[in-house]
Amino acid sequence: MKRIILSNWRSIAFVFFGCFIVFFVWNLNERMSDRTLEYFVGPSQVKWDAAEVRWSHAVNSRSRLTEALSGPTHMLEADVIIRGRDPKEPIMAHPPDTDSDITLKEWLEGVKDHNKGIKLDFKSLEAVPPSVALLEEVYQPDRPVWINADILSGPGGQARPLDPQAFLFSVKTLPSHTVLSLGWTTGWTAGADNAGYSWNMVRVMEEICRALKNPVTFPVRAALLAQSFSQLSWLLQQSDRYTLTVWTGQNDEFTLQDLLPYKEEVDIRRIYYDLQDSGRTEQENN
């Protein structure tokens, strides 16, 4: 009888342990809900490194889209605005351009049969609701989809950011695993003492993102990393849903040393490098 009771208790304990493991893994997946790396690297990959994800920039024309779709990059980054003439509809262009040879609808149709992720960058609120509606029509659950906007003023930023609450309200119908790329407007001047991301900037951003269910990546300017290490490290620590995406302006100056603290001290799954080709080559060769 004692053996039977002991066996039953062992069976119960095994079931509870199994349930705990399932719950733990499920909860971890929910917290680390950015599926971008899993999509490109694969779930069986032991070492997930966000630096392996490669980017195509300014895919705002038919020719650039054709080139990017046939190339080795993983993520296609493009800008969305409302056409400056009739018919008023979302098109692929970056201000000051007001027209394009491809609409967002055509762009999404062109991408959907390819194994690429997409990042849509919005410079105005008026383009967001109609774009979300188009995106929902062709959305594929497993495809990485990033939605980008600068929602706060940042170091040296002169452009007006999008209103954060209005932007987040406009994208709230997208699936919860859609990555929200939420950044600061920034500026950078050669030869000047450029300030980094302040404590107030990162704390305000975290307050905005705290209640979100989506994974959030914070696009941060590579030339401002060295003076912002403490602030951005703190920001990453506030949630497992948070990542950084390091980007660089065309004329920015930064050294490999600016990136080393992040590569050495922060989880490599949590920092993407959306760099110009020269910066990426230098970073990969380290």
BAPA-989345 format. One line per field, with one value per residue (C-alpha): residue in one letter; x, y, z; residue number from 1. Coordinates in steps of 0.5 Angstrom, whole numbers, plus 2048, in hexadecimal, padded with zeros to 3 digits. Each point is the difference from the previous one (the first is absolute). Layout:
BEGIN
type: A, ...
u: X, ...
v: Y, ...
w: Z, ...
seq: NUM, ...
END
This chain:
BEGIN
type: M, K, R, I, I, L, S, N, W, R, S, I, A, F, V, F, F, G, C, F, I, V, F, F, V, W, N, L, N, E, R, M, S, D, R, T, L, E, Y, F, V, G, P, S, Q, V, K, W, D, A, A, E, V, R, W, S, H, A, V, N, S, R, S, R, L, T, E, A, L, S, G, P, T, H, M, L, E, A, D, V, I, I, R, G, R, D, P, K, E, P, I, M, A, H, P, P, D, T, D, S, D, I, T, L, K, E, W, L, E, G, V, K, D, H, N, K, G, I, K, L, D, F, K, S, L, E, A, V, P, P, S, V, A, L, L, E, E, V, Y, Q, P, D, R, P, V, W, I, N, A, D, I, L, S, G, P, G, G, Q, A, R, P, L, D, P, Q, A, F, L, F, S, V, K, T, L, P, S, H, T, V, L, S, L, G, W, T, T, G, W, T, A, G, A, D, N, A, G, Y, S, W, N, M, V, R, V, M, E, E, I, C, R, A, L, K, N, P, V, T, F, P, V, R, A, A, L, L, A, Q, S, F, S, Q, L, S, W, L, L, Q, Q, S, D, R, Y, T, L, T, V, W, T, G, Q, N, D, E, F, T, L, Q, D, L, L, P, Y, K, E, E, V, D, I, R, R, I, Y, Y, D, L, Q, D, S, G, R, T, E, Q, E, N, N
u: 800, 806, 803, 7F9, 800, 807, 7FF, 7FA, 803, 806, 7FB, 7FD, 806, 803, 7F9, 801, 807, 7FE, 7FB, 805, 805, 7FA, 7FE, 807, 802, 7F9, 801, 807, 7FE, 7FA, 805, 806, 7FA, 804, 800, 805, 806, 7FC, 7FD, 807, 805, 7FB, 7FE, 805, 806, 804, 803, 7FB, 804, 7FC, 806, 7FF, 7F9, 802, 7FC, 7FE, 7FF, 7FB, 7FD, 7FB, 800, 7FE, 808, 802, 7FB, 802, 807, 7FE, 7FC, 805, 806, 803, 7FD, 7FA, 7FC, 7FE, 7FF, 7FC, 7FD, 7F8, 7FD, 7F9, 801, 800, 7FB, 7FA, 7FE, 802, 803, 806, 806, 808, 804, 804, 7FE, 802, 7FD, 7F9, 7FF, 802, 800, 7FD, 7FA, 801, 7FA, 805, 806, 7FC, 7FE, 807, 803, 7FB, 802, 808, 803, 801, 7FF, 7FD, 801, 7FC, 802, 7FB, 801, 7F9, 7FA, 7FB, 804, 7FF, 7F8, 800, 806, 7FE, 7FA, 804, 805, 7FA, 7FE, 806, 803, 804, 800, 807, 803, 804, 7FD, 803, 7FC, 805, 7FE, 804, 7FB, 805, 805, 807, 807, 801, 7F9, 7FD, 7FA, 7FA, 7FE, 7FA, 7FB, 801, 7F9, 7FD, 805, 7FF, 7F9, 800, 804, 7FD, 7FC, 806, 802, 803, 807, 801, 806, 7FF, 806, 800, 805, 802, 802, 807, 806, 807, 805, 808, 805, 7FB, 7FF, 7F9, 7FC, 7FD, 7FA, 7FE, 7FD, 7FA, 7FF, 801, 7FB, 7FB, 800, 800, 7FA, 7FC, 802, 7FF, 7F9, 801, 7FF, 804, 808, 803, 807, 803, 804, 806, 805, 807, 804, 7FC, 801, 807, 7FD, 7F9, 803, 7FD, 7F9, 7FF, 802, 7FB, 7FB, 801, 800, 7F9, 7FC, 802, 7FC, 805, 805, 805, 801, 806, 800, 805, 7FF, 803, 805, 801, 807, 800, 806, 7FF, 802, 7F9, 7FD, 804, 7FD, 7F9, 803, 804, 7FB, 7F9, 7FC, 802, 7F9, 7FE, 804, 7FF, 805, 7FC, 807, 802, 804, 807, 7FE, 7FD, 807, 804, 7FB, 800, 807, 802
v: 800, 805, 7FE, 802, 806, 802, 7FF, 804, 806, 7FF, 800, 806, 804, 7FE, 803, 806, 801, 7FF, 805, 805, 7FF, 802, 806, 802, 7FF, 803, 806, 801, 800, 805, 805, 7FF, 801, 803, 7FA, 803, 7FC, 7FA, 801, 801, 7FC, 7FA, 7FE, 7FA, 805, 800, 807, 806, 806, 806, 803, 7FA, 804, 804, 806, 803, 807, 805, 7FB, 806, 7FE, 7FA, 7FF, 800, 7FB, 7FC, 800, 7FF, 7FA, 7FD, 801, 7FD, 805, 7FE, 806, 805, 807, 805, 807, 801, 807, 802, 802, 808, 7FF, 7FC, 7FB, 801, 7F9, 7FD, 800, 7FE, 807, 804, 807, 805, 7FB, 801, 7FA, 7F9, 7FB, 7FB, 800, 7FD, 7FB, 7FE, 7FF, 7FC, 7FB, 800, 7FE, 7FB, 7FA, 801, 7FE, 807, 804, 807, 806, 806, 807, 806, 807, 802, 7FE, 801, 7FA, 7FB, 7FE, 7FE, 7FD, 7FB, 7FF, 7FE, 7FC, 7FC, 7FD, 7FD, 7FF, 7F9, 7FE, 7FD, 806, 805, 807, 806, 806, 806, 808, 805, 801, 805, 805, 7FE, 802, 806, 7FE, 806, 7FC, 800, 7F9, 7FC, 801, 7F9, 7FF, 801, 7FC, 7FA, 801, 7FF, 7FA, 7FC, 7FB, 7FD, 7F9, 801, 7FD, 805, 804, 807, 804, 806, 806, 807, 805, 801, 805, 7FF, 805, 7FF, 803, 802, 7FD, 7FC, 7FE, 7F9, 7FD, 803, 7FD, 804, 7FE, 7F8, 801, 803, 7FB, 7FA, 803, 800, 7F9, 7FD, 7FE, 7FE, 7F8, 801, 7FF, 806, 802, 807, 803, 803, 804, 7FD, 806, 802, 7F9, 801, 806, 7FC, 7F9, 801, 802, 7FB, 7FA, 803, 800, 7F9, 7FD, 803, 7FA, 7FA, 803, 805, 800, 805, 802, 803, 805, 805, 806, 801, 805, 7FE, 7FE, 7FA, 7FB, 7F9, 801, 804, 7F9, 7FB, 802, 7FD, 7FA, 7FE, 802, 7FF, 7FA, 7FF, 7FE, 807, 805, 801, 803, 804, 803, 803, 7FA, 803, 800, 7F9, 7FD, 803, 7FE, 7F9, 7FF, 802
w: 800, 802, 7F9, 7FC, 804, 7FF, 7F9, 7FF, 804, 7FB, 7FA, 803, 801, 7F9, 7FD, 804, 7FE, 7F9, 800, 804, 7FA, 7FB, 803, 801, 7F9, 7FE, 804, 7FE, 7F9, 802, 803, 7FA, 7FB, 7FB, 7FB, 7FB, 802, 800, 7F9, 7FD, 804, 802, 806, 801, 7FF, 807, 7FF, 7FE, 7FE, 7FE, 7FC, 7FB, 7FD, 7FA, 7FE, 7F9, 801, 7FC, 7FC, 7FE, 7F8, 7FC, 7FE, 807, 802, 7FA, 802, 808, 7FE, 7FC, 805, 807, 805, 805, 801, 7FB, 803, 7FC, 802, 7FF, 7FF, 7FD, 7F8, 7FF, 7FB, 7FE, 801, 808, 802, 803, 7FC, 801, 801, 804, 801, 7FD, 7FA, 7FF, 7FB, 7FE, 7FB, 805, 805, 807, 7FD, 7FA, 805, 805, 7FA, 7FD, 807, 802, 7FC, 802, 807, 802, 806, 7FF, 804, 7FE, 803, 801, 800, 800, 804, 7FA, 7FD, 805, 801, 7F8, 800, 806, 7FC, 7FA, 804, 804, 7F9, 7FE, 807, 801, 807, 800, 7FC, 804, 800, 803, 800, 801, 803, 804, 805, 805, 7FF, 801, 800, 7FB, 7FD, 7FC, 7FC, 804, 802, 7FF, 806, 804, 802, 7F9, 7FD, 805, 7FF, 7F9, 800, 806, 7FB, 7FD, 804, 806, 7FD, 7FC, 802, 801, 7FF, 804, 800, 801, 7FB, 800, 7FD, 7FF, 7FE, 7FE, 805, 805, 807, 7FF, 806, 800, 803, 806, 806, 800, 7F8, 802, 806, 7FC, 7FB, 805, 803, 7F9, 7FE, 807, 7FF, 7F9, 7FE, 7FA, 7FF, 800, 7FD, 801, 7FA, 802, 7FD, 7FF, 801, 807, 803, 804, 804, 801, 802, 807, 7FE, 7FB, 804, 805, 7FB, 7FE, 807, 801, 7FC, 7FC, 7FA, 7FF, 7FB, 7FC, 7F9, 7FF, 7F9, 7FD, 7FC, 7F9, 803, 807, 803, 805, 802, 801, 807, 801, 7FF, 804, 807, 7FD, 7FD, 806, 805, 7FD, 7FE, 7F9, 7FE, 802, 7FC, 7F8, 7FC, 7FA, 7FE, 7F9, 7FD, 802, 807, 800, 7FD, 805, 806, 7FD, 7FF, 807
seq: 1, 2, 3, 4, 5, 6, 7, 8, 9, 10, 11, 12, 13, 14, 15, 16, 17, 18, 19, 20, 21, 22, 23, 24, 25, 26, 27, 28, 29, 30, 31, 32, 33, 34, 35, 36, 37, 38, 39, 40, 41, 42, 43, 44, 45, 46, 47, 48, 49, 50, 51, 52, 53, 54, 55, 56, 57, 58, 59, 60, 61, 62, 63, 64, 65, 66, 67, 68, 69, 70, 71, 72, 73, 74, 75, 76, 77, 78, 79, 80, 81, 82, 83, 84, 85, 86, 87, 88, 89, 90, 91, 92, 93, 94, 95, 96, 97, 98, 99, 100, 101, 102, 103, 104, 105, 106, 107, 108, 109, 110, 111, 112, 113, 114, 115, 116, 117, 118, 119, 120, 121, 122, 123, 124, 125, 126, 127, 128, 129, 130, 131, 132, 133, 134, 135, 136, 137, 138, 139, 140, 141, 142, 143, 144, 145, 146, 147, 148, 149, 150, 151, 152, 153, 154, 155, 156, 157, 158, 159, 160, 161, 162, 163, 164, 165, 166, 167, 168, 169, 170, 171, 172, 173, 174, 175, 176, 177, 178, 179, 180, 181, 182, 183, 184, 185, 186, 187, 188, 189, 190, 191, 192, 193, 194, 195, 196, 197, 198, 199, 200, 201, 202, 203, 204, 205, 206, 207, 208, 209, 210, 211, 212, 213, 214, 215, 216, 217, 218, 219, 220, 221, 222, 223, 224, 225, 226, 227, 228, 229, 230, 231, 232, 233, 234, 235, 236, 237, 238, 239, 240, 241, 242, 243, 244, 245, 246, 247, 248, 249, 250, 251, 252, 253, 254, 255, 256, 257, 258, 259, 260, 261, 262, 263, 264, 265, 266, 267, 268, 269, 270, 271, 272, 273, 274, 275, 276, 277, 278, 279, 280, 281, 282, 283, 284, 285, 286
END
